[in-house]
């Protein structure tokens, strides 16, 4: 299957932003006047900017936490709110 707008939209909807971005870029090279592709790239650039602000150390900690860490985190959340 050759990457197309539909496939890129599916990837984007599933959170595969980098992969969708590359497809949109490649499609725009072939169709530089395509407004839909330009809009999609702008949208993904905004998402990328937003996610660049994430503290990656904390994200990794959260992803890899074990049950004890999770219970501590849950307790902290409950106290904080």
mmCIF file of the C-alpha atoms, coordinates in Angstrom:
data_MODEL
# 
_entry.id   MODEL 
# 
loop_
_atom_site.group_PDB 
_atom_site.id 
_atom_site.type_symbol 
_atom_site.label_atom_id 
_atom_site.label_alt_id 
_atom_site.label_comp_id 
_atom_site.label_asym_id 
_atom_site.label_entity_id 
_atom_site.label_seq_id 
_atom_site.pdbx_PDB_ins_code 
_atom_site.Cartn_x 
_atom_site.Cartn_y 
_atom_site.Cartn_z 
_atom_site.occupancy 
_atom_site.B_iso_or_equiv 
_atom_site.pdbx_formal_charge 
_atom_site.auth_seq_id 
_atom_site.auth_comp_id 
_atom_site.auth_asym_id 
_atom_site.auth_atom_id 
_atom_site.pdbx_PDB_model_num 
ATOM 1  C CA . UNK A 1 1  ? 0.000  0.000  0.000  1.00 0.00 ? 1  UNK A CA 1 
ATOM 2  C CA . UNK A 1 2  ? 1.345  3.354  -0.988 1.00 0.00 ? 2  UNK A CA 1 
ATOM 3  C CA . UNK A 1 3  ? 1.005  6.034  1.726  1.00 0.00 ? 3  UNK A CA 1 
ATOM 4  C CA . UNK A 1 4  ? -1.828 8.447  1.022  1.00 0.00 ? 4  UNK A CA 1 
ATOM 5  C CA . UNK A 1 5  ? -3.925 11.050 2.868  1.00 0.00 ? 5  UNK A CA 1 
ATOM 6  C CA . UNK A 1 6  ? -6.310 8.467  4.245  1.00 0.00 ? 6  UNK A CA 1 
ATOM 7  C CA . UNK A 1 7  ? -3.508 6.366  5.683  1.00 0.00 ? 7  UNK A CA 1 
ATOM 8  C CA . UNK A 1 8  ? -1.871 9.468  7.188  1.00 0.00 ? 8  UNK A CA 1 
ATOM 9  C CA . UNK A 1 9  ? -5.198 10.481 8.765  1.00 0.00 ? 9  UNK A CA 1 
ATOM 10 C CA . UNK A 1 10 ? -5.569 7.021  10.277 1.00 0.00 ? 10 UNK A CA 1 
ATOM 11 C CA . UNK A 1 11 ? -2.041 7.183  11.692 1.00 0.00 ? 11 UNK A CA 1 
ATOM 12 C CA . UNK A 1 12 ? -2.714 10.644 13.073 1.00 0.00 ? 12 UNK A CA 1 
ATOM 13 C CA . UNK A 1 13 ? -5.963 9.535  14.704 1.00 0.00 ? 13 UNK A CA 1 
ATOM 14 C CA . UNK A 1 14 ? -4.097 6.688  16.394 1.00 0.00 ? 14 UNK A CA 1 
ATOM 15 C CA . UNK A 1 15 ? -1.417 9.016  17.760 1.00 0.00 ? 15 UNK A CA 1 
ATOM 16 C CA . UNK A 1 16 ? 1.343  8.172  15.283 1.00 0.00 ? 16 UNK A CA 1 
ATOM 17 C CA . UNK A 1 17 ? 2.018  11.834 14.651 1.00 0.00 ? 17 UNK A CA 1 
ATOM 18 C CA . UNK A 1 18 ? 5.604  11.540 13.395 1.00 0.00 ? 18 UNK A CA 1 
ATOM 19 C CA . UNK A 1 19 ? 4.689  8.904  10.838 1.00 0.00 ? 19 UNK A CA 1 
ATOM 20 C CA . UNK A 1 20 ? 1.681  10.902 9.630  1.00 0.00 ? 20 UNK A CA 1 
ATOM 21 C CA . UNK A 1 21 ? 3.800  14.058 9.432  1.00 0.00 ? 21 UNK A CA 1 
ATOM 22 C CA . UNK A 1 22 ? 6.332  12.347 7.148  1.00 0.00 ? 22 UNK A CA 1 
ATOM 23 C CA . UNK A 1 23 ? 3.593  11.068 4.852  1.00 0.00 ? 23 UNK A CA 1 
ATOM 24 C CA . UNK A 1 24 ? 1.946  14.496 4.661  1.00 0.00 ? 24 UNK A CA 1 
ATOM 25 C CA . UNK A 1 25 ? 5.335  16.081 3.872  1.00 0.00 ? 25 UNK A CA 1 
ATOM 26 C CA . UNK A 1 26 ? 6.053  13.605 1.093  1.00 0.00 ? 26 UNK A CA 1 
ATOM 27 C CA . UNK A 1 27 ? 2.592  14.051 -0.378 1.00 0.00 ? 27 UNK A CA 1 
ATOM 28 C CA . UNK A 1 28 ? 2.975  17.842 -0.266 1.00 0.00 ? 28 UNK A CA 1 
ATOM 29 C CA . UNK A 1 29 ? 6.221  17.590 -2.247 1.00 0.00 ? 29 UNK A CA 1 
ATOM 30 C CA . UNK A 1 30 ? 4.237  15.900 -5.010 1.00 0.00 ? 30 UNK A CA 1 
ATOM 31 C CA . UNK A 1 31 ? 1.234  18.256 -4.662 1.00 0.00 ? 31 UNK A CA 1 
ATOM 32 C CA . UNK A 1 32 ? 2.533  21.616 -3.377 1.00 0.00 ? 32 UNK A CA 1 
ATOM 33 C CA . UNK A 1 33 ? -0.806 23.380 -3.826 1.00 0.00 ? 33 UNK A CA 1 
ATOM 34 C CA . UNK A 1 34 ? -2.830 20.902 -1.734 1.00 0.00 ? 34 UNK A CA 1 
ATOM 35 C CA . UNK A 1 35 ? -4.432 22.997 1.025  1.00 0.00 ? 35 UNK A CA 1 
ATOM 36 C CA . UNK A 1 36 ? -5.594 19.964 2.989  1.00 0.00 ? 36 UNK A CA 1 
ATOM 37 C CA . UNK A 1 37 ? -2.001 18.731 3.293  1.00 0.00 ? 37 UNK A CA 1 
ATOM 38 C CA . UNK A 1 38 ? -0.804 22.174 4.376  1.00 0.00 ? 38 UNK A CA 1 
ATOM 39 C CA . UNK A 1 39 ? -3.477 22.306 7.072  1.00 0.00 ? 39 UNK A CA 1 
ATOM 40 C CA . UNK A 1 40 ? -2.594 18.803 8.273  1.00 0.00 ? 40 UNK A CA 1 
ATOM 41 C CA . UNK A 1 41 ? 1.089  19.734 8.563  1.00 0.00 ? 41 UNK A CA 1 
ATOM 42 C CA . UNK A 1 42 ? 0.255  22.904 10.510 1.00 0.00 ? 42 UNK A CA 1 
ATOM 43 C CA . UNK A 1 43 ? -1.948 20.885 12.848 1.00 0.00 ? 43 UNK A CA 1 
ATOM 44 C CA . UNK A 1 44 ? 0.790  18.336 13.486 1.00 0.00 ? 44 UNK A CA 1 
ATOM 45 C CA . UNK A 1 45 ? 3.389  21.064 14.025 1.00 0.00 ? 45 UNK A CA 1 
ATOM 46 C CA . UNK A 1 46 ? 1.180  22.481 16.786 1.00 0.00 ? 46 UNK A CA 1 
ATOM 47 C CA . UNK A 1 47 ? 0.868  19.045 18.346 1.00 0.00 ? 47 UNK A CA 1 
ATOM 48 C CA . UNK A 1 48 ? 4.632  18.540 18.153 1.00 0.00 ? 48 UNK A CA 1 
ATOM 49 C CA . UNK A 1 49 ? 5.225  21.902 19.850 1.00 0.00 ? 49 UNK A CA 1 
ATOM 50 C CA . UNK A 1 50 ? 2.791  20.974 22.587 1.00 0.00 ? 50 UNK A CA 1 
ATOM 51 C CA . UNK A 1 51 ? 4.407  17.583 23.215 1.00 0.00 ? 51 UNK A CA 1 
ATOM 52 C CA . UNK A 1 52 ? 7.920  19.019 23.197 1.00 0.00 ? 52 UNK A CA 1 
ATOM 53 C CA . UNK A 1 53 ? 7.041  20.688 26.498 1.00 0.00 ? 53 UNK A CA 1 
ATOM 54 C CA . UNK A 1 54 ? 6.505  17.344 28.233 1.00 0.00 ? 54 UNK A CA 1 
ATOM 55 C CA . UNK A 1 55 ? 9.026  16.452 30.905 1.00 0.00 ? 55 UNK A CA 1 
ATOM 56 C CA . UNK A 1 56 ? 10.438 13.279 29.351 1.00 0.00 ? 56 UNK A CA 1 
ATOM 57 C CA . UNK A 1 57 ? 11.966 12.066 32.616 1.00 0.00 ? 57 UNK A CA 1 
ATOM 58 C CA . UNK A 1 58 ? 8.576  12.172 34.310 1.00 0.00 ? 58 UNK A CA 1 
ATOM 59 C CA . UNK A 1 59 ? 6.905  10.602 31.290 1.00 0.00 ? 59 UNK A CA 1 
ATOM 60 C CA . UNK A 1 60 ? 9.349  7.665  31.398 1.00 0.00 ? 60 UNK A CA 1 
ATOM 61 C CA . UNK A 1 61 ? 8.873  7.332  35.148 1.00 0.00 ? 61 UNK A CA 1 
ATOM 62 C CA . UNK A 1 62 ? 5.100  7.224  34.713 1.00 0.00 ? 62 UNK A CA 1 
ATOM 63 C CA . UNK A 1 63 ? 5.269  4.671  31.899 1.00 0.00 ? 63 UNK A CA 1 
ATOM 64 C CA . UNK A 1 64 ? 7.657  2.374  33.756 1.00 0.00 ? 64 UNK A CA 1 
ATOM 65 C CA . UNK A 1 65 ? 6.252  2.689  37.279 1.00 0.00 ? 65 UNK A CA 1 
ATOM 66 C CA . UNK A 1 66 ? 5.540  -0.483 39.174 1.00 0.00 ? 66 UNK A CA 1 
ATOM 67 C CA . UNK A 1 67 ? 2.567  -1.081 41.462 1.00 0.00 ? 67 UNK A CA 1 
ATOM 68 C CA . UNK A 1 68 ? 4.239  0.500  44.519 1.00 0.00 ? 68 UNK A CA 1 
ATOM 69 C CA . UNK A 1 69 ? 5.145  3.629  42.553 1.00 0.00 ? 69 UNK A CA 1 
ATOM 70 C CA . UNK A 1 70 ? 1.641  3.782  41.186 1.00 0.00 ? 70 UNK A CA 1 
ATOM 71 C CA . UNK A 1 71 ? 0.132  3.614  44.674 1.00 0.00 ? 71 UNK A CA 1 
ATOM 72 C CA . UNK A 1 72 ? 2.413  6.437  45.812 1.00 0.00 ? 72 UNK A CA 1 
ATOM 73 C CA . UNK A 1 73 ? 1.477  8.464  42.755 1.00 0.00 ? 73 UNK A CA 1 
ATOM 74 C CA . UNK A 1 74 ? -2.218 7.811  43.319 1.00 0.00 ? 74 UNK A CA 1 
ATOM 75 C CA . UNK A 1 75 ? -1.918 8.918  46.955 1.00 0.00 ? 75 UNK A CA 1 
ATOM 76 C CA . UNK A 1 76 ? -0.127 12.084 45.873 1.00 0.00 ? 76 UNK A CA 1 
ATOM 77 C CA . UNK A 1 77 ? -2.893 12.845 43.367 1.00 0.00 ? 77 UNK A CA 1 
ATOM 78 C CA . UNK A 1 78 ? -5.614 12.350 45.940 1.00 0.00 ? 78 UNK A CA 1 
ATOM 79 C CA . UNK A 1 79 ? -3.871 14.645 48.433 1.00 0.00 ? 79 UNK A CA 1 
ATOM 80 C CA . UNK A 1 80 ? -3.198 17.248 45.761 1.00 0.00 ? 80 UNK A CA 1 
ATOM 81 C CA . UNK A 1 81 ? -6.826 17.567 44.804 1.00 0.00 ? 81 UNK A CA 1 
# 
